[in-house]
């Protein structure tokens, strides 16, 4: 099972089963064309997991990882969560766009930010605190783990 950021149960970044599918479709070589990855077609398999370090509720997350580069350092897709609150520690950079729902991110210093549909933001590597899904959320994400 994957965590919120697409990491496997071992904590390592990666693209799981998607890698083999994308290798056939998107991996580049001298004789292949690089193609645009659309999020409205060819939905990848859902990866359902439970966040680690849950502080409240019973959140369940679902990840649709549409893209992973050949180095397993950059990936992008759609992420969903049911309500709940858990601790987070980011070692990667993440760009998010909330498509629906409501979340509150609170840093270790107590500063809280609320995000709703239409909001876009970056979570920098090194951020630690809590992620709270107040209303079922769906977001686009792009993560660089470099």
C-alpha positions, 0 to 999 in steps of 0.5 A, spaced: 500 500 500 502 507 498 502 513 503 499 519 501 505 521 497 505 515 493 511 512 497 510 504 498 510 501 505 517 501 506 517 509 505 521 509 499 518 513 493 516 509 487 511 508 482 509 501 483 504 497 478 504 503 474 511 503 472 510 497 468 504 500 464 508 507 463 514 503 461 510 501 455 507 507 454 512 513 456 519 511 457 523 514 452 528 511 447 531 513 440 526 510 436 520 512 441 516 519 441 515 522 448 507 523 449 503 528 453 500 524 459 493 526 460 489 525 467 482 524 463 484 518 460 487 511 462 486 512 469 491 508 473 489 502 478 487 505 485 492 504 490 488 505 497 492 506 504 491 508 511 495 514 513 501 512 518 500 516 525 493 518 525 491 523 530 483 523 529 478 519 525 479 513 520 482 516 514 482 512 508 487 515 502 486 513 494 492 514 489 491 514 482 499 515 480 498 517 472 506 519 471 512 517 474 519 519 471 524 514 469 528 516 475 522 515 480 524 522 482 518 526 479 511 523 479 504 526 478 496 524 479 490 525 483 489 523 490 483 523 495 482 522 502 476 521 507 476 525 513 481 524 518 487 527 521 494 525 521 502 527 522 506 528 516 513 529 515 515 531 508 522 529 505 519 531 498 517 538 494 509 537 493 505 542 488 497 541 490 491 543 487 484 542 491 479 539 486 474 538 491 473 538 499 477 542 505 483 540 508 487 544 514 495 543 514 498 545 521 505 546 521 509 544 527 509 552 529 502 551 530 500 556 524 494 553 520 492 554 513 485 552 510 485 550 503 478 548 499 476 547 491 480 551 487 486 553 491 493 551 489 499 551 494 506 548 495 508 544 501 516 544 501 521 539 503 522 539 511 515 541 512 512 537 518 506 538 522 499 535 521 494 534 515 487 534 516 481 532 511 475 536 514 471 534 508 472 529 503 478 531 498 480 530 491 487 534 489 492 534 483 499 533 485 506 533 482 511 531 487 519 532 486 523 527 491 530 530 489 
